[in-house]
Amino acid sequence: MKQNDITIRLEQQADHSAVEHLVREAFWNVYRPGCSEHYVLHVLRDDPAFVPELDFVMEQDGALIGQNMFMRTVIEADDGRTIPVLTMGPIGITPERKRQGYGKKLLDCSLEQAAAMGFGAVLFEGNIDFYGKSGFAYAREFGIRYHDLPEGGGRLLLPL
Ligand SMILES: CC(C)(COP(=O)(O)OP(=O)(O)OC[C@H]1O[C@@H](n2cnc3c(N)ncnc32)[C@H](O)[C@@H]1OP(=O)(O)O)[C@@H](O)C(=O)NCCC(=O)NCCS
């Protein structure tokens, strides 16, 4: 996807270390002293649940400014059904470009692609102030609880 000076494309192997650097910068000291999201992302790429078709980077004038990725997961329904869905993240925008609308652009474009691939929903823990702008609501509103976590908190869901 190309829009003005922004390009959103799939991550390539050659991007890996630059993307990990970007994620470390984006998350550093945001949720705790330091961060581990760049290492999490490094490990998740080799997980069988990783979805390479939904592993995006965002570029501005040829420079990497954002990334987002998805993993396959399931909802276990009370009637015994197993429903395939997605979980998402880390998503990060380089510190000097935060809060300028790039994260929402990247998120919305990624979600469109996920819907086009036929996934029914995306679930994860996040900040409703950001994700709510893209249509996410609390998972509990859909009667969904997260395995081994108490009900409530910032667990979010978006039906696609
Ligand atoms: C979270 C993140 C991806 C958002 O990207 P961004 O480019 O900064 O956000 P945007 O400018 O696109 O914001 C879109 C909307 O969400 C709101 N928003 C964004 N981040 C927010 C935050 N941390 N808290 C509250 N509202 C937020 C903005 O106010 C904006 O609303 P507006 O359009 O009405 O002004 C980015 O700030 C980031 O990389 N943060 C550090 C890593 C992180 O927390 N990742 C998410 C983990 S769940």
The ligand as an ORCA input file, in Angstrom:
! r2SCAN-3c Opt
* xyz 0 1
  C       0.881      2.668     20.267
  C       1.430      3.193     18.942
  C       1.632      2.015     17.961
  C       0.393      4.165     18.364
  O       0.876      4.679     17.153
  P       0.867      6.272     16.956
  O       1.312      6.564     15.571
  O       1.662      6.879     18.052
  O      -0.673      6.618     17.181
  P      -1.610      7.517     16.243
  O      -1.027      8.881     16.130
  O      -1.903      6.808     14.977
  O      -2.885      7.581     17.169
  C      -4.205      7.260     16.730
  C      -5.152      7.649     17.823
  O      -4.932      6.878     19.010
  C      -4.609      7.737     20.120
  N      -3.462      7.181     20.830
  C      -2.322      6.719     20.296
  N      -1.493      6.248     21.243
  C      -2.132      6.453     22.416
  C      -1.791      6.204     23.767
  N      -0.619      5.631     24.109
  N      -2.692      6.537     24.715
  C      -3.871      7.115     24.389
  N      -4.261      7.384     23.121
  C      -3.400      7.043     22.147
  C      -4.193      9.064     19.506
  O      -4.539     10.101     20.363
  C      -4.947      9.116     18.200
  O      -6.228      9.676     18.410
  P      -6.676     10.951     17.553
  O      -6.604     10.499     16.110
  O      -8.074     11.196     18.016
  O      -5.689     11.991     17.897
  C       2.790      3.956     19.116
  O       2.584      5.122     19.874
  C       3.885      3.120     19.750
  O       4.700      2.546     19.060
  N       3.919      3.079     21.127
  C       4.912      2.310     21.855
  C       4.722      0.852     21.649
  C       3.308      0.427     22.036
  O       2.770      0.803     23.067
  N       2.695     -0.434     21.164
  C       1.361     -0.961     21.409
  C       1.385     -2.061     22.377
  S      -0.247     -2.594     22.809
*
